[in-house]
Amino acid sequence: MRPIFRHRRFGTTLVALCAAVLTSLPASLFAQDEAELRRQLRLVQEEIDREQKLRQREQERDNTFAVSANERLKRLQSEKAVVKAQTDSLAAELRRLEAARTRQISTARWYAKRHDDHNRFLAGYADSLAELVKADFPYAREERLRSLEALKEQLSVGAISPEEGTDRLWSMLLAVLRSGSGAENWSGTLATPEGELSGKYLRLGAVFMAFVSDDGREVHLMTRSGDEWLWRRLSDESDARAAVREALKVSEGKSAPALVPIPVQASAVRSKAEGGDR
């Protein structure tokens, strides 16, 4: 009987132990699940906080970009207004310059026509002056005719301005007129049928020009025959030989100043203006 009693006590103890184990087991498992759940909730909350911070930063960036975009838009609109005003001003200035250019072209054409007309007038005047030189006393005639021909060519092609052409023509005319009151002598040669002679030239205004050889034996005078001027040799018996030689000495300063009577002939142009030959 005693062994049976012991068996029952052991069974009761085992049952109590199992009950205790069964009772304590759900509480442990529940505590572990609650801790895990709290950990998971904490992780979720942290993720939520991180997402909110990200959204907040993005919102701030969006706001900053919007403000910056608005400022840039306002600046661009202001610059656009300034550019438009400048464009309008430049367009008005361009129209003004175009109108001024049109006026200048018209004025330039008018002056170009006047320039051409003036040059044609001066070219005609050069021809008239050339005829005067041909008819006048034959002093520096070829040189003057060449200068007039060159000037006329330059005027015809517009190589020089009317102002310069007028100045040069006036200077040539004055040179022709001044030659009527000047006197000079110079060394040179004279071509004769017998050959060239060396000697001295003597010119008195536009009425007298003579040539005296170096040895003084030959004296030639420039004389007019009709419309031409020719060199004429004075004969040994001519009284004018001594007068010409004496006039040359006075011109050279080798003799005292004196009145020397010499034969002269005026040019066709000057004689008509002065009332006849002398």
TORPA-475409 format. One line per field, with one value per residue: residue number from 1; residue in three letters; chain; x, y, z of N, C-alpha, C in turn. Coordinates in steps of 0.1 Angstrom, whole numbers, plus 2048, in hexadecimal, padded with zeros to 3 digits. Last residue first. Layout:
pos = c(NUM/...)
code = c(ala/...)
unit = c(A/...)
nxx = c(X/...)
nyy = c(Y/...)
nzz = c(Z/...)
caxx = c(X/...)
cayy = c(Y/...)
cazz = c(Z/...)
cxx = c(X/...)
cyy = c(Y/...)
czz = c(Z/...)
END
This chain:
pos = c(278/277/276/275/274/273/272/271/270/269/268/267/266/265/264/263/262/261/260/259/258/257/256/255/254/253/252/251/250/249/248/247/246/245/244/243/242/241/240/239/238/237/236/235/234/233/232/231/230/229/228/227/226/225/224/223/222/221/220/219/218/217/216/215/214/213/212/211/210/209/208/207/206/205/204/203/202/201/200/199/198/197/196/195/194/193/192/191/190/189/188/187/186/185/184/183/182/181/180/179/178/177/176/175/174/173/172/171/170/169/168/167/166/165/164/163/162/161/160/159/158/157/156/155/154/153/152/151/150/149/148/147/146/145/144/143/142/141/140/139/138/137/136/135/134/133/132/131/130/129/128/127/126/125/124/123/122/121/120/119/118/117/116/115/114/113/112/111/110/109/108/107/106/105/104/103/102/101/100/99/98/97/96/95/94/93/92/91/90/89/88/87/86/85/84/83/82/81/80/79/78/77/76/75/74/73/72/71/70/69/68/67/66/65/64/63/62/61/60/59/58/57/56/55/54/53/52/51/50/49/48/47/46/45/44/43/42/41/40/39/38/37/36/35/34/33/32/31/30/29/28/27/26/25/24/23/22/21/20/19/18/17/16/15/14/13/12/11/10/9/8/7/6/5/4/3/2/1)
code = c(arg/asp/gly/gly/glu/ala/lys/ser/arg/val/ala/ser/ala/gln/val/pro/ile/pro/val/leu/ala/pro/ala/ser/lys/gly/glu/ser/val/lys/leu/ala/glu/arg/val/ala/ala/arg/ala/asp/ser/glu/asp/ser/leu/arg/arg/trp/leu/trp/glu/asp/gly/ser/arg/thr/met/leu/his/val/glu/arg/gly/asp/asp/ser/val/phe/ala/met/phe/val/ala/gly/leu/arg/leu/tyr/lys/gly/ser/leu/glu/gly/glu/pro/thr/ala/leu/thr/gly/ser/trp/asn/glu/ala/gly/ser/gly/ser/arg/leu/val/ala/leu/leu/met/ser/trp/leu/arg/asp/thr/gly/glu/glu/pro/ser/ile/ala/gly/val/ser/leu/gln/glu/lys/leu/ala/glu/leu/ser/arg/leu/arg/glu/glu/arg/ala/tyr/pro/phe/asp/ala/lys/val/leu/glu/ala/leu/ser/asp/ala/tyr/gly/ala/leu/phe/arg/asn/his/asp/asp/his/arg/lys/ala/tyr/trp/arg/ala/thr/ser/ile/gln/arg/thr/arg/ala/ala/glu/leu/arg/arg/leu/glu/ala/ala/leu/ser/asp/thr/gln/ala/lys/val/val/ala/lys/glu/ser/gln/leu/arg/lys/leu/arg/glu/asn/ala/ser/val/ala/phe/thr/asn/asp/arg/glu/gln/glu/arg/gln/arg/leu/lys/gln/glu/arg/asp/ile/glu/glu/gln/val/leu/arg/leu/gln/arg/arg/leu/glu/ala/glu/asp/gln/ala/phe/leu/ser/ala/pro/leu/ser/thr/leu/val/ala/ala/cys/leu/ala/val/leu/thr/thr/gly/phe/arg/arg/his/arg/phe/ile/pro/arg/met)
unit = c(A/A/A/A/A/A/A/A/A/A/A/A/A/A/A/A/A/A/A/A/A/A/A/A/A/A/A/A/A/A/A/A/A/A/A/A/A/A/A/A/A/A/A/A/A/A/A/A/A/A/A/A/A/A/A/A/A/A/A/A/A/A/A/A/A/A/A/A/A/A/A/A/A/A/A/A/A/A/A/A/A/A/A/A/A/A/A/A/A/A/A/A/A/A/A/A/A/A/A/A/A/A/A/A/A/A/A/A/A/A/A/A/A/A/A/A/A/A/A/A/A/A/A/A/A/A/A/A/A/A/A/A/A/A/A/A/A/A/A/A/A/A/A/A/A/A/A/A/A/A/A/A/A/A/A/A/A/A/A/A/A/A/A/A/A/A/A/A/A/A/A/A/A/A/A/A/A/A/A/A/A/A/A/A/A/A/A/A/A/A/A/A/A/A/A/A/A/A/A/A/A/A/A/A/A/A/A/A/A/A/A/A/A/A/A/A/A/A/A/A/A/A/A/A/A/A/A/A/A/A/A/A/A/A/A/A/A/A/A/A/A/A/A/A/A/A/A/A/A/A/A/A/A/A/A/A/A/A/A/A/A/A/A/A/A/A/A/A/A/A/A/A/A/A/A/A/A/A)
nxx = c(A27/A06/9E7/9D8/9DA/9CD/9DE/9F5/9EF/9EB/A03/A1D/A33/A55/A71/A93/A9E/AB1/AB6/ABD/ACF/AE4/B05/B0D/B08/AF0/AE1/AD4/AEA/AF1/ADA/ADC/AF3/AE9/AD6/AE5/AF4/AE0/AD2/ADE/AEC/B00/AFD/ADB/ACB/AB5/A97/A80/A5C/A3A/A1D/A0A/A21/A3C/A4E/A6E/A88/AA9/ACC/AED/B0E/B25/B28/B30/B18/AFC/ADD/ABC/A9E/A7E/A62/A4A/A43/A61/A7D/A97/AB3/ACA/AEB/AF9/B01/AF0/AEE/AEC/AE3/AC9/AC8/ABE/ACF/AD3/ADA/AD5/AC0/AAE/A90/A74/A4F/A37/A2C/A2B/A14/A02/A0A/A06/9EA/9E3/9EC/9DC/9C3/9C7/9CA/9B1/9A0/9A8/9A2/986/97F/998/9A4/99A/986/98C/98F/9A4/9B9/9B9/9BF/9D9/9E7/9E3/9F2/A0B/A10/A0F/A26/A3A/A37/A3D/A50/A45/A3A/A1E/9FF/9F2/9F5/9E9/9CE/9C9/9CA/9B4/9A1/9A5/99F/983/97C/982/970/958/95C/95C/942/934/93E/934/919/917/91F/90B/8F6/8FE/900/8E5/8DB/8EA/8E0/8C5/8CA/8D6/8C0/8B0/8C0/8C1/8A6/8A4/8B7/8A9/893/8A1/8AC/894/88B/8A0/89E/885/88B/89E/88D/87B/88D/895/87C/879/890/888/871/87E/88F/87B/86F/884/887/86F/871/888/87D/869/878/886/871/869/87F/87E/866/86C/87F/870/85F/871/879/861/85C/872/86C/854/85F/86F/85B/84E/862/863/849/84B/85E/851/83B/847/851/839/82E/83F/83B/81F/81F/82F/822/810/820/82E/819/811/827/826/80F/816/82A/81C/80B/81D/827/810/80C/823/81E/809/815/826/814/809)
nyy = c(DBC/DB8/DC1/DC3/DB0/D9A/D95/D8F/D77/D66/D68/D78/D93/D96/DAD/DB7/DCD/DE4/DE4/DF5/DE4/DD9/DCF/DAD/D94/D8B/D7F/D94/DA1/D8F/D8F/DA9/DA6/D94/DA5/DB9/DAC/DA5/DB9/DC0/DA8/D9C/D81/D7A/D65/D4A/D42/D2A/D31/D2C/D31/D3F/D55/D51/D60/D56/D55/D58/D52/D57/D4D/D55/D4E/D36/D2B/D3D/D47/D4B/D5B/D67/D7C/D7C/D75/D7D/D75/D5E/D4F/D34/D2D/D0E/CF9/CEC/CD2/CD9/CE7/CEC/CE9/CE8/CF4/CEF/D02/D17/D34/D4F/D64/D75/D79/D7F/D6A/D55/D5A/D4C/D32/D2F/D33/D1B/D08/D0F/D08/CEC/CE5/CED/CDC/CC3/CC4/CC6/CAF/C95/C7C/C69/C6A/C68/C84/C8C/C7F/C8B/CA6/CA2/C9A/CB2/CC4/CB9/CBC/CD8/CDF/CD4/CE2/CFD/D0D/D26/D32/D46/D36/D22/D0D/D19/D19/CFE/CF8/D05/CF5/CDD/CE4/CE8/CCD/CC4/CD4/CC8/CAE/CB3/CBC/CA5/C94/CA2/CA1/C85/C83/C92/C81/C6A/C74/C79/C5E/C54/C63/C5A/C3F/C43/C4D/C36/C25/C31/C2E/C13/C0E/C1A/C09/BF1/BF9/BFB/BE1/BD5/BE0/BD6/BBB/BBA/BC1/BAB/B96/B9D/B98/B7D/B73/B7A/B6A/B51/B51/B51/B39/B28/B2C/B22/B08/AFF/B01/AEE/AD7/AD6/AD2/AB9/AAA/AAC/A9F/A85/A7E/A7F/A6A/A55/A54/A4E/A34/A27/A29/A1A/A01/9FD/9FC/9E6/9D3/9D5/9CD/9B3/9A9/9AC/99B/982/97F/97E/967/953/957/94F/935/927/926/911/8FC/8FA/8F4/8DC/8CD/8CE/8C0/8A7/8A0/89E/889/875/872/86A/850/843/840/82F/818/812/80C/7F4)
nzz = c(2DF/2D2/2E5/2FD/311/308/2F2/300/30D/2F7/2E8/2FB/2EF/2EB/2EC/2ED/307/319/33A/356/370/38A/380/379/384/389/376/36B/35F/34C/33C/332/322/30E/303/2F9/2E6/2D4/2C8/2B1/29B/28E/293/299/2AF/2A8/2B7/2C0/2C0/2C4/2B0/2A2/295/2A6/2C0/2CE/2E2/2D6/2DB/2D4/2D5/2E4/2FE/306/30E/2FE/30A/302/30F/311/31A/325/33E/350/341/342/334/335/32A/31D/302/2E6/2CF/2AB/296/29C/2C1/2E1/2FD/321/33E/35B/35F/36C/36E/37A/379/36F/363/375/382/371/375/390/391/384/397/3AD/3A3/3A0/3BB/3C6/3B7/3BF/3DB/3D8/3CA/3D0/3B9/3A9/396/37C/376/386/37B/362/369/373/35B/34D/35D/35B/33F/33E/34D/33D/325/32E/33A/324/30C/313/308/2FC/30F/325/31C/319/334/33E/331/33E/358/355/351/36B/37A/371/37A/396/399/393/3A7/3BE/3BA/3BD/3D7/3E4/3DF/3EC/406/40B/40A/41F/434/435/43B/454/462/461/46F/488/490/490/4A5/4BA/4BC/4C2/4DB/4E9/4E8/4F5/50F/516/515/52A/53F/53E/544/55D/56A/564/572/58C/58F/58C/5A2/5B6/5B0/5B5/5D1/5DA/5D1/5DF/5F9/5F7/5F2/609/61B/612/618/633/638/62E/641/658/652/650/66B/678/66D/678/693/693/68C/6A3/6B6/6AE/6B2/6CE/6D5/6CC/6DD/6F5/6F0/6EE/708/716/70B/715/730/731/728/73F/758/754/74E/766/777/76D/772/78E/792/788/79A/7B2/7AC/7A8/7C2/7CF/7C2/7CB/7E6/7E6/7DD/7F2/807/800)
caxx = c(A31/A13/9F0/9D5/9E0/9C8/9D0/9F5/9F2/9E1/9F6/A16/A29/A48/A68/A87/A9F/AA6/ABC/AB3/ACE/AD7/AFD/B0D/B16/AF6/AEA/ACC/AE3/AFB/ADD/AD1/AF3/AF4/AD2/ADB/AFB/AE8/ACC/AE1/AE0/AFF/B09/AE7/ACE/AC3/A9E/A8D/A68/A46/A28/A06/A13/A39/A41/A65/A7B/A9E/ABF/AE2/B01/B25/B22/B3B/B22/B06/AEB/AC6/AA9/A86/A70/A4B/A3E/A53/A77/A89/AAE/ABD/AE2/AF9/B01/AF8/AEA/AEF/AF1/ACC/AC9/ABF/AC5/AD7/AD3/ADE/AC4/AB8/A99/A80/A5C/A3E/A2D/A36/A20/A01/A0A/A13/9F2/9DF/9F2/9EB/9C6/9C4/9D5/9BE/99F/9A9/9B0/98D/97D/98C/9A6/9A5/982/98A/986/996/9B5/9B7/9B3/9CF/9E6/9DE/9E3/A05/A10/A05/A19/A39/A35/A30/A4C/A4E/A3E/A2D/A07/9F2/9FA/9F7/9D5/9C9/9D4/9C1/9A2/9A7/9AD/98C/97A/989/97E/95A/95A/968/94D/932/940/943/920/913/926/919/8F5/8FC/90C/8EE/8D6/8EC/8EE/8C8/8C3/8DE/8CC/8AB/8BD/8CD/8AC/89C/8B9/8B6/891/899/8B5/89D/883/89D/8AA/886/881/8A2/898/876/886/89F/882/86F/88F/894/870/874/895/884/867/87E/892/873/866/888/889/865/86E/88D/879/85F/87B/88A/868/861/883/87B/859/869/882/867/853/871/878/853/856/875/866/847/85D/86F/84E/841/861/85E/838/83F/85A/843/827/83E/848/824/819/833/82D/80B/816/835/821/808/823/832/810/80B/82D/827/805/815/830/816/802/820/82A/808/80B/82C/81D/800)
cayy = c(DC6/DB4/DC0/DCC/DBD/DA0/D99/D9B/D83/D67/D6B/D6D/D8D/D93/DA3/DB5/DC0/DE3/DDF/DF3/DEE/DDA/DD7/DBB/D97/D93/D76/D8A/DA8/D92/D83/DA6/DAF/D90/D98/DBC/DB2/D9B/DB3/DC9/DAD/DAB/D88/D7B/D73/D4E/D49/D30/D2A/D32/D29/D39/D50/D51/D5A/D5F/D4E/D5E/D4E/D5C/D4B/D57/D5B/D3F/D2E/D32/D4C/D42/D5A/D5C/D7B/D83/D6D/D7B/D81/D60/D5B/D39/D32/D1D/CFB/CF6/CD7/CD1/CE4/CE4/CF1/CE0/CF7/CEC/CF8/D10/D26/D4A/D59/D75/D75/D8A/D76/D55/D5F/D5B/D38/D2E/D3D/D28/D09/D10/D16/CF5/CE3/CF3/CEB/CC7/CC3/CD0/CBC/C9C/C87/C65/C6C/C5B/C7B/C91/C7C/C7D/CA3/CA7/C91/CA5/CC6/CBA/CAF/CD0/CE3/CCF/CD4/CF9/D01/D24/D24/D46/D40/D2E/D0B/D16/D26/D07/CF2/D0A/D03/CDE/CE0/CF3/CD7/CBE/CD6/CD6/CB0/CAE/CC5/CB1/C90/C9F/CAE/C8C/C7C/C97/C8F/C6A/C70/C84/C68/C4E/C64/C68/C43/C3D/C55/C43/C22/C30/C3C/C1A/C09/C20/C17/BF2/BF6/C07/BEC/BD1/BE3/BE4/BC0/BB6/BC9/BB8/B97/B9E/BA5/B86/B72/B80/B78/B55/B51/B5C/B45/B28/B2F/B30/B10/B00/B09/AFC/ADC/AD8/ADE/AC5/AAC/AB2/AAC/A8D/A7F/A88/A77/A59/A57/A5B/A3F/A29/A30/A28/A07/9FE/A07/9F3/9D5/9D8/9DB/9BC/9AA/9B3/9A9/988/980/989/974/956/959/95D/940/928/930/91E/900/8FC/900/8E7/8D0/8D3/8CE/8AF/8A2/8A8/896/879/876/876/85B/845/848/83D/81F/816/817/800)
cazz = c(2E2/2D4/2D9/2F2/314/314/2F0/2F7/315/301/2E2/2F6/2F9/2E4/2F2/2E5/300/30E/32E/34C/366/385/388/375/380/393/37E/372/36A/357/343/33A/32D/317/30A/303/2F1/2DA/2D4/2BC/2A3/28C/299/290/2AB/2AB/2AC/2C3/2BA/2CA/2B5/2AF/294/298/2BC/2C6/2E0/2DC/2D5/2DC/2D0/2D5/2FB/301/318/300/306/306/307/315/314/318/334/350/347/340/33A/331/335/320/310/2EC/2DC/2B7/296/291/2B4/2D5/2F3/313/337/352/363/363/373/371/37F/377/35B/36B/389/373/367/38B/397/37E/389/3AE/3A6/394/3B1/3CB/3B6/3B1/3D7/3DF/3C4/3D4/3C3/3B2/3A4/382/36E/389/389/363/362/37C/367/348/35B/368/345/336/351/34B/325/328/341/330/30E/311/30F/2F5/301/326/31F/30D/32B/342/32E/32F/355/358/346/35F/37B/36F/36C/38F/39C/38B/399/3BC/3B9/3B0/3CD/3E4/3DB/3DE/400/40B/401/411/430/432/42F/449/460/45B/462/480/48E/487/498/4B6/4B9/4B6/4CF/4E8/4E2/4E8/507/515/50C/51C/53C/53D/537/553/56A/55F/563/586/590/582/594/5B5/5AF/5A8/5C7/5DC/5CC/5D0/5F5/5FA/5E8/5FD/61D/611/60A/62C/63C/627/632/657/654/644/661/67B/66B/669/68E/696/683/695/6B7/6AE/6A5/6C6/6D8/6C6/6CE/6F3/6F3/6E2/6FC/719/709/706/72A/736/720/731/756/758/744/75A/779/76D/764/787/797/782/78B/7B0/7AF/79D/7B7/7D3/7C1/7BD/7E1/7EC/7D5/7E5/808/800)
cxx = c(A3F/A1C/9FD/9DF/9DF/9CD/9C9/9E6/9F1/9E3/9EB/A09/A22/A3F/A5C/A7E/A92/AA8/AB1/AB9/AC2/AD6/AEF/B03/B18/B05/AF1/AD5/ADA/AF4/AE7/AD3/AE8/AF5/ADD/AD7/AF1/AEF/AD5/ADC/AE4/AF3/B07/AF1/ADB/AC5/AAB/A93/A75/A52/A33/A11/A0F/A2A/A3F/A59/A72/A91/AB4/AD5/AF7/B17/B21/B35/B2D/B10/AF4/AD3/AB3/A91/A77/A59/A3F/A4E/A68/A85/A9F/ABA/AD5/AF0/B01/AF6/AF4/AEB/AF5/ADA/ACB/ABE/AC8/ACC/AD9/AD6/ACD/ABC/AA3/A89/A67/A4C/A34/A37/A2C/A0E/A0A/A14/A01/9E8/9EF/9F1/9D5/9C7/9D3/9C9/9AB/9A9/9B2/99C/985/98B/999/9A8/98D/987/982/98C/9A7/9B2/9AF/9C1/9DB/9DC/9DD/9F6/A09/A05/A0E/A2B/A33/A2E/A3F/A48/A48/A32/A16/9FB/9FB/9FD/9E4/9D0/9D5/9CC/9AF/9A9/9AF/99B/982/988/986/969/95D/968/95A/93D/93F/946/92F/91A/923/921/903/8FC/90A/8FB/8DF/8E7/8F1/8D7/8C6/8D7/8D5/8B7/8B8/8CB/8B8/8A1/8B1/8BA/89E/896/8AE/8A6/88B/895/8A8/893/882/898/89D/881/880/898/88C/874/885/894/87C/872/88B/88B/870/876/88D/87D/869/87D/88A/871/86A/884/881/867/872/886/873/862/878/87F/864/864/87C/871/859/867/877/860/855/86C/86C/851/856/86B/85A/845/857/861/845/83D/853/84D/830/837/848/831/81D/82C/831/815/811/82B/828/80F/81A/82E/81C/80C/822/82A/810/80F/828/820/808/816/828/813/809/821/822/809)
cyy = c(DC1/DBF/DBB/DCC/DC7/DAE/D9F/D9F/D90/D74/D6E/D71/D81/D8E/DA2/DAA/DBF/DD6/DDD/DEF/DEB/DE6/DD8/DC2/DA6/D97/D7E/D81/D9E/D99/D86/D99/DAC/D99/D93/DB0/DB5/DA0/DAA/DC2/DB5/DB0/D97/D83/D73/D5D/D4E/D35/D31/D2A/D31/D31/D4B/D4C/D5C/D58/D59/D56/D54/D58/D50/D56/D5E/D4C/D37/D35/D40/D47/D4F/D5B/D6F/D81/D73/D72/D80/D6C/D5D/D45/D37/D20/D0A/CF7/CE1/CD8/CDB/CDF/CE8/CEA/CEF/CF0/CF6/D05/D20/D3C/D56/D6B/D76/D86/D81/D62/D5F/D61/D47/D34/D3C/D33/D16/D11/D18/D03/CEB/CF1/CF2/CD6/CC7/CD0/CC7/CA9/C8E/C70/C68/C5D/C6E/C89/C81/C79/C94/CA3/C95/C9B/CB9/CBC/CAF/CC2/CDB/CD3/CCE/CEA/CFC/D18/D22/D38/D3E/D38/D18/D14/D24/D14/CFA/D04/D09/CEC/CE0/CF0/CE3/CC8/CD0/CD9/CBF/CB0/CC0/CBB/C9D/C9C/CAC/C99/C82/C90/C95/C78/C6F/C80/C74/C58/C5F/C6A/C51/C40/C50/C4C/C2E/C2D/C3C/C28/C10/C1B/C1E/C00/BF7/C05/BF8/BDC/BE0/BE8/BCF/BBC/BC7/BC2/BA4/B9E/BA7/B94/B7B/B7F/B7F/B64/B55/B5D/B51/B35/B31/B35/B1F/B09/B0A/B05/AEA/ADD/AE1/AD2/AB8/AB4/AB3/A9C/A88/A8A/A82/A67/A5B/A5E/A4D/A34/A32/A30/A16/A05/A09/9FE/9E3/9DB/9DF/9CB/9B3/9B4/9B2/997/986/98A/980/963/95C/960/94D/933/931/929/90E/902/904/8F5/8DB/8D6/8D5/8BD/8AA/8AB/8A1/887/87B/87B/869/850/84C/846/82D/81D/81B/80D)
czz = c(2DD/2D8/2DD/2E7/308/316/2FC/2F4/30C/308/2EC/2F0/2F2/2EE/2E9/2EB/2F8/307/324/33F/35D/37B/382/37F/37B/390/389/37A/372/362/34E/342/337/323/313/30B/2FC/2E7/2DB/2C9/2AF/295/298/297/2A3/2A6/2B0/2B6/2BF/2C5/2BB/2B6/2A2/296/2AD/2C2/2DA/2D9/2DD/2D4/2D9/2CF/2EC/2FD/313/30A/309/301/30B/30A/31A/312/326/345/345/347/337/33A/32E/32B/313/2FB/2E1/2C4/2A2/290/2A9/2C9/2E7/30A/329/34B/357/368/368/377/375/37C/362/363/37F/378/368/37D/392/384/382/3A0/3A7/397/3A5/3C1/3BB/3B0/3C8/3DB/3CB/3CC/3C5/3BC/3AE/391/375/382/38C/371/363/376/370/353/356/366/353/33C/34A/350/334/329/33B/338/319/314/30C/2FC/2FA/318/320/310/31E/339/332/32B/346/355/348/353/370/370/368/380/395/38D/390/3AE/3B7/3AF/3BF/3D9/3DA/3D8/3F1/404/400/407/422/42D/42B/43C/455/459/45A/472/486/485/48D/4A8/4B4/4B2/4C2/4DC/4E0/4E1/4F8/50D/50A/512/52E/539/534/545/55F/55F/55D/577/589/582/58A/5A7/5AE/5A6/5B9/5D3/5CE/5CB/5E6/5F6/5EA/5F2/610/612/608/61D/635/62B/62B/648/652/646/654/670/66D/665/67F/691/686/68B/6A9/6AE/6A4/6B7/6D0/6C9/6C8/6E4/6F1/6E4/6F0/70D/70C/704/71B/730/724/729/747/755/747/74F/76D/76F/763/778/790/786/784/7A2/7AD/79F/7AB/7C8/7C5/7BB/7D2/7E7/7DA/7DD/7FA/800)
END
